[in-house]
Amino acid sequence: MSANDILDVLNIQRDELKQPPKKKLKPTADSNPRLGMARELYNLIGPNTPPVNLSSSAYNTNTKDRFKSKPSPWTRIEFKPRKDLKVNFNHWVKGSRELLESEEETKKPYFFEKFNVKLDIPELVDEETFDLFMKEIEEHEKEVQAILAQRREEKEQARKREREESAKLKETEKSSDNKLHQVKKEPAEVPKESQGDDKKSDEEDSSNEKSETKEHQDEKKEDQEKESEDEQKSELGQKWSYDETKYLFELCSAFELKWPIVYDRYNWHTTSRTLEDLKEQFYRICAKIFESQENSNPALIESLKVFSKSREIERKNYLENLLKRTPAEIAEEESLVIEARRFELAAKKMLLERSHLLTLLDSPQTTQPIQQYQSSQGLTNLYNNLMIIDKHQKKRQLQQQQHRSIGSLNQDPVPPPIPIAASSSFKKDRSFQTHLQQYLSGLLKQNQIVNPSVKQEANTIQQLLAKRLTQKEEEAYGLFFHGTEKLTPGVILRSSQKLPGLQQKQSVLKSVNSVLHELDIPTAGGTSWKPIMPTRKTMTKYDELIRSVVALLDVKKGKDKLEAEIRLIKSQRGLQ
Amino acid sequence: MSSNTKRIKFVSISVPVIYGNNAVRLSPEKRKPNTPPDHTHEWTVFFKPVLNNIDLTPLIKKVTFKLHETYENAVRSVEKPPYQVTETGWGEFEIIIKIHFHTGLELGISEKNFQIFHGLKLHPFNPQQPLKENGEVNSILYDELVFQEPTEKVFEMLTRKPVNLLPYSLSNPNNRDQEFIRTDETDELARLEVYIKKIKDEIEHQHNGYKDLEQEKLALLQ
C-alpha cells in the first residue's frame, strides 16, 4: 500500500499534475535497492522526498580517506632491559630506524627500567657484630623474662593468699587445667595466607594487634607467660646461627619480603621454623642494624621493635578461628549481637523513663526567672499582684450575687447564674464556647487562611473570644448569633424588625388585631401594636404570639367553613 | 481597609436606645420675648443610648431632628451628645429623628442613615398613667438599634463595652415612665407568655369545635 492508495481511500486529490513524472521516477528508485528501510515503509513516505540520503555510500568515503594517508614507520630494534644482561632482545618501536638509532635515543635508559624497583633491605653485618647483637637480644629477652617471672610470682602469691581457705583439690584441678591450656596454646602450623604479608602491612597488623589485645591483656597474661616460656625452650633448642640468618636475609631480598614465599622456600638443614620465627629474627636483627647506623629512622626502628611473635601467633589463631566458624556459630553470634543491641536499647529506654519519673517526682521548676522575686520589693510586688487578682474575682462573685438577688426579687424567670461555689462547674462553663464564639473562632481561622495580614479585626474578635463570655454575658454585649438565618446587612430598629409572623396580608393582620381585641389583649388601639420594650426576646415572643393568632384564625376559618357546609347539608335535608 | 468593611455574617449586635420627648406647660415666667404668644408648651425631643456610659460618637456623625415645617430651621442638626432639641409649641406632630453615621470606607462604617419617627406628645396620652403634679408629659420609647451583619469595624466598636447591659432598677422611682430596666423586659415577656397561652387555649377550643362539627357532618352525610 502506497501513500497514493491512502490518499485515494481518504478521497484526497493532491498534486494531480505531478503524478506522471513521479511514476517514471519510481522504477529507477526500485532498481537501486534501499538499505535500512523496508520497501513497504519506504513507499509510505509518498511523494515527499526523504530528507536524509538513504544510500550507504557514506561508509566508503572513510576507507578511501584512510588509504590516502601514509602509514607511520615501525622498526624492529635491539634493546637491553638491564645493562648487565648479556642476552639480546628485540622489539618493535614506532618510528624510523634513523631516528631511533640516533645518539640521543640510544643514551636514554630503557623505558620500563623505572618499574624495576628494589626493596631497601639492610645488608647483614659481619659475624662478630651479629654475635654481639644476638647476645644483646638474649640479654634483653632474659630481662623481660625476669620481669615477667617476677610479675607472675607476685600474682601467684596474691592468688595464693586469696585461695588460702580453698581446698587443695581445687588447686590440683587448676594446675591440670593449666596444663591443658599449655597443650592448646602450642603454636600451630599457620596456614599460608593470601593477605598482603609484606613488611608494612605486617607492622600495621601487629600494632593493631597490640591495641586490640591490650584490653584482654589481664586475662591473657597467664597464657602469654606460658607461651613465652615455650618460646624460651624452643629458642634454646633452635638458636639462630650467623649462616642461617644470612640465608634468611638472602631469601628476604630475593623474594622482596613476600613472607609466605620466603617461608615456603625456607629450607635450612634440620631446623624447622615457623613464619613468625623468621619474621621475628629478621625484624630484630634489622632493628639492631639500624640502631647501629647513625642516620637511621627512629620511627622505623620503633615499628620494627613493636613486632611481637606471641601476639602475631595469637592474631593468626584468632583469624583462623574466625575463618573456621561453622554457620551455626555465625548465626548464634549474630543473634547474640542483636540481643545485645536490644538490651542496650531497653536500658536506654528505661533510663529515659526513669529520668521522666524523677522529674515528675521532683518539685515543679519555674520556667520563668525568679530573680525578680528574690528581693523584698519583688516579693511585695508579687503579693500585690496576687491580691489584685483575688479582688477581681471577689468583685465578680459579688456582682453575680447581686444580679441573682435582684432577679429573685422581680421573679426573674431567667435561671440564676451558676453558683460560684461549684468552682469546677464554673470553670467548665468558662471553657464552654457558645455558638457565637464557635462561629467567630471559625471565622477567625478562615480569615487567617484567606488573608493572614488581617490583624486589626482579628484582634477584636480575639479579644472578645479571650473574654470567654457566657451566654448571658454575650447578651449583655447585645451580641446574637443568628445561625443560618438570613439577615439584611444594615441598621434597623428592633421594633420595625421584619418578623416572619408579620409577613402576612394586611387583611390578615387586621383580623389578627381584632382577635387580640376579642381576647382582651391590649393592643393600644392601633393595628401596629408592638411590645412596649422591643428587645430581641420580647420581639420573638411577640412573633410567636402573632403566629399563634394566625394559626387560630386558620382553625377558625376551617371551622366556619365546616359550619357552613353543615348548614347547607341541613338545609338540603330539610328541603328533601 | 477592606477588611474593616467586611461584614460578619449571621451576627447582630443590638444597642438599646431611648427616644421621645418631655413636655411641660409653658409658664409665663419662662416665656421669652421672642416666644410666639400662641405657644403653650415647652418640649424637648431627644435620642440617646439607654446606658449613659456608651459613647456612640465614633459611630454617629450627627442626629437631625426634622420638626414641623412651620418651625424656623425645621431641620435641627445636633453633632454631639446629648442629641436633643428643645422648642416651644402648641401642637403635636411627627418628628423625624435621623441618625447620620460616619461615612467613609477608611472608617469601616458603611451604614445608611437611619430614621426614627416619633410623635410629639404634649398632652397626657396614656389613661393608665397617673398625671404628674408638675404636668410634665413624657413620651419616651425604648427601642434597639440592631446592627445586622456589622462590619468588622463596627463590631469592634460595639464590643468594647457591654452595650446591652440594662439596669435592673430605676435610678429614680419617679422616672417610671422615662426609664426602661431589665425587669420591664421580663415583665413584658411574662405578659406575652400569658397572651400566647390564651391564644393557644383558644386554638384548642376552636379545634375541638372543629372536630365536633366534623363528626356532625359525617353523621349528617350517612
HADDOCK unambig.tbl for C-alpha pairs under 7 A between the chains (distance, minus, plus):
assign (segid A and resid 410 and name CA) (segid B and resid 183 and name CA) 6.77 0.50 0.50
assign (segid A and resid 412 and name CA) (segid B and resid 186 and name CA) 6.70 0.50 0.50
assign (segid A and resid 454 and name CA) (segid B and resid 3 and name CA) 6.80 0.50 0.50
assign (segid A and resid 457 and name CA) (segid B and resid 4 and name CA) 6.75 0.50 0.50
assign (segid A and resid 457 and name CA) (segid B and resid 152 and name CA) 6.10 0.50 0.50
assign (segid A and resid 460 and name CA) (segid B and resid 156 and name CA) 5.45 0.50 0.50
assign (segid A and resid 475 and name CA) (segid B and resid 164 and name CA) 6.74 0.50 0.50
assign (segid A and resid 476 and name CA) (segid B and resid 162 and name CA) 5.27 0.50 0.50
assign (segid A and resid 476 and name CA) (segid B and resid 163 and name CA) 6.43 0.50 0.50
assign (segid A and resid 476 and name CA) (segid B and resid 164 and name CA) 4.52 0.50 0.50
assign (segid A and resid 476 and name CA) (segid B and resid 165 and name CA) 4.54 0.50 0.50
assign (segid A and resid 477 and name CA) (segid B and resid 159 and name CA) 6.39 0.50 0.50
assign (segid A and resid 477 and name CA) (segid B and resid 161 and name CA) 6.86 0.50 0.50
assign (segid A and resid 477 and name CA) (segid B and resid 162 and name CA) 3.96 0.50 0.50
assign (segid A and resid 477 and name CA) (segid B and resid 163 and name CA) 5.09 0.50 0.50
assign (segid A and resid 477 and name CA) (segid B and resid 164 and name CA) 5.16 0.50 0.50
assign (segid A and resid 477 and name CA) (segid B and resid 165 and name CA) 6.87 0.50 0.50
assign (segid A and resid 478 and name CA) (segid B and resid 13 and name CA) 4.98 0.50 0.50
assign (segid A and resid 478 and name CA) (segid B and resid 14 and name CA) 4.73 0.50 0.50
assign (segid A and resid 478 and name CA) (segid B and resid 15 and name CA) 6.38 0.50 0.50
assign (segid A and resid 478 and name CA) (segid B and resid 163 and name CA) 6.16 0.50 0.50
assign (segid A and resid 478 and name CA) (segid B and resid 164 and name CA) 4.81 0.50 0.50
assign (segid A and resid 479 and name CA) (segid B and resid 12 and name CA) 5.88 0.50 0.50
assign (segid A and resid 479 and name CA) (segid B and resid 13 and name CA) 4.55 0.50 0.50
assign (segid A and resid 479 and name CA) (segid B and resid 14 and name CA) 6.64 0.50 0.50
assign (segid A and resid 480 and name CA) (segid B and resid 11 and name CA) 5.72 0.50 0.50
assign (segid A and resid 480 and name CA) (segid B and resid 12 and name CA) 5.30 0.50 0.50
assign (segid A and resid 480 and name CA) (segid B and resid 13 and name CA) 6.26 0.50 0.50
assign (segid A and resid 481 and name CA) (segid B and resid 10 and name CA) 5.86 0.50 0.50
assign (segid A and resid 481 and name CA) (segid B and resid 11 and name CA) 4.70 0.50 0.50
assign (segid A and resid 481 and name CA) (segid B and resid 12 and name CA) 6.59 0.50 0.50
assign (segid A and resid 482 and name CA) (segid B and resid 10 and name CA) 4.94 0.50 0.50
assign (segid A and resid 482 and name CA) (segid B and resid 11 and name CA) 5.80 0.50 0.50
assign (segid A and resid 483 and name CA) (segid B and resid 10 and name CA) 5.88 0.50 0.50
assign (segid A and resid 484 and name CA) (segid B and resid 10 and name CA) 6.42 0.50 0.50
assign (segid A and resid 485 and name CA) (segid B and resid 10 and name CA) 6.71 0.50 0.50
assign (segid A and resid 487 and name CA) (segid B and resid 10 and name CA) 6.78 0.50 0.50
assign (segid A and resid 487 and name CA) (segid B and resid 148 and name CA) 6.42 0.50 0.50
assign (segid A and resid 487 and name CA) (segid B and resid 149 and name CA) 6.95 0.50 0.50
assign (segid A and resid 488 and name CA) (segid B and resid 148 and name CA) 6.57 0.50 0.50
assign (segid A and resid 489 and name CA) (segid B and resid 148 and name CA) 5.01 0.50 0.50
assign (segid A and resid 489 and name CA) (segid B and resid 149 and name CA) 5.07 0.50 0.50
assign (segid A and resid 490 and name CA) (segid B and resid 111 and name CA) 5.75 0.50 0.50
assign (segid A and resid 490 and name CA) (segid B and resid 147 and name CA) 5.86 0.50 0.50
assign (segid A and resid 490 and name CA) (segid B and resid 148 and name CA) 5.38 0.50 0.50
assign (segid A and resid 490 and name CA) (segid B and resid 149 and name CA) 6.90 0.50 0.50
assign (segid A and resid 491 and name CA) (segid B and resid 111 and name CA) 6.61 0.50 0.50
assign (segid A and resid 491 and name CA) (segid B and resid 145 and name CA) 6.51 0.50 0.50
assign (segid A and resid 491 and name CA) (segid B and resid 146 and name CA) 5.50 0.50 0.50
assign (segid A and resid 491 and name CA) (segid B and resid 147 and name CA) 4.64 0.50 0.50
assign (segid A and resid 491 and name CA) (segid B and resid 148 and name CA) 6.10 0.50 0.50
assign (segid A and resid 492 and name CA) (segid B and resid 145 and name CA) 5.88 0.50 0.50
assign (segid A and resid 492 and name CA) (segid B and resid 146 and name CA) 5.24 0.50 0.50
assign (segid A and resid 492 and name CA) (segid B and resid 147 and name CA) 6.72 0.50 0.50
assign (segid A and resid 493 and name CA) (segid B and resid 143 and name CA) 6.59 0.50 0.50
assign (segid A and resid 493 and name CA) (segid B and resid 144 and name CA) 5.63 0.50 0.50
assign (segid A and resid 493 and name CA) (segid B and resid 145 and name CA) 4.92 0.50 0.50
assign (segid A and resid 493 and name CA) (segid B and resid 146 and name CA) 5.93 0.50 0.50
assign (segid A and resid 494 and name CA) (segid B and resid 143 and name CA) 5.98 0.50 0.50
assign (segid A and resid 494 and name CA) (segid B and resid 144 and name CA) 4.95 0.50 0.50
assign (segid A and resid 494 and name CA) (segid B and resid 145 and name CA) 6.19 0.50 0.50
assign (segid A and resid 494 and name CA) (segid B and resid 146 and name CA) 6.12 0.50 0.50
assign (segid A and resid 495 and name CA) (segid B and resid 143 and name CA) 6.34 0.50 0.50
assign (segid A and resid 521 and name CA) (segid B and resid 195 and name CA) 6.85 0.50 0.50
assign (segid A and resid 533 and name CA) (segid B and resid 142 and name CA) 5.50 0.50 0.50
assign (segid A and resid 533 and name CA) (segid B and resid 143 and name CA) 6.59 0.50 0.50
assign (segid A and resid 533 and name CA) (segid B and resid 185 and name CA) 6.26 0.50 0.50
assign (segid A and resid 534 and name CA) (segid B and resid 142 and name CA) 6.84 0.50 0.50
assign (segid A and resid 534 and name CA) (segid B and resid 143 and name CA) 5.70 0.50 0.50
assign (segid A and resid 535 and name CA) (segid B and resid 144 and name CA) 6.66 0.50 0.50
assign (segid A and resid 538 and name CA) (segid B and resid 185 and name CA) 6.85 0.50 0.50
assign (segid A and resid 538 and name CA) (segid B and resid 188 and name CA) 6.81 0.50 0.50
assign (segid A and resid 538 and name CA) (segid B and resid 189 and name CA) 5.60 0.50 0.50
assign (segid A and resid 541 and name CA) (segid B and resid 189 and name CA) 6.82 0.50 0.50
assign (segid A and resid 541 and name CA) (segid B and resid 192 and name CA) 6.45 0.50 0.50
assign (segid A and resid 542 and name CA) (segid B and resid 192 and name CA) 6.62 0.50 0.50
assign (segid A and resid 545 and name CA) (segid B and resid 196 and name CA) 5.15 0.50 0.50
assign (segid A and resid 548 and name CA) (segid B and resid 199 and name CA) 6.51 0.50 0.50
assign (segid A and resid 548 and name CA) (segid B and resid 200 and name CA) 6.84 0.50 0.50
assign (segid A and resid 549 and name CA) (segid B and resid 199 and name CA) 6.25 0.50 0.50
assign (segid A and resid 552 and name CA) (segid B and resid 203 and name CA) 5.00 0.50 0.50
assign (segid A and resid 555 and name CA) (segid B and resid 203 and name CA) 6.98 0.50 0.50
assign (segid A and resid 555 and name CA) (segid B and resid 206 and name CA) 6.53 0.50 0.50
assign (segid A and resid 555 and name CA) (segid B and resid 207 and name CA) 6.36 0.50 0.50
assign (segid A and resid 556 and name CA) (segid B and resid 206 and name CA) 6.32 0.50 0.50
assign (segid A and resid 559 and name CA) (segid B and resid 210 and name CA) 4.93 0.50 0.50
assign (segid A and resid 562 and name CA) (segid B and resid 213 and name CA) 6.63 0.50 0.50
assign (segid A and resid 563 and name CA) (segid B and resid 213 and name CA) 6.73 0.50 0.50
assign (segid A and resid 566 and name CA) (segid B and resid 217 and name CA) 5.71 0.50 0.50
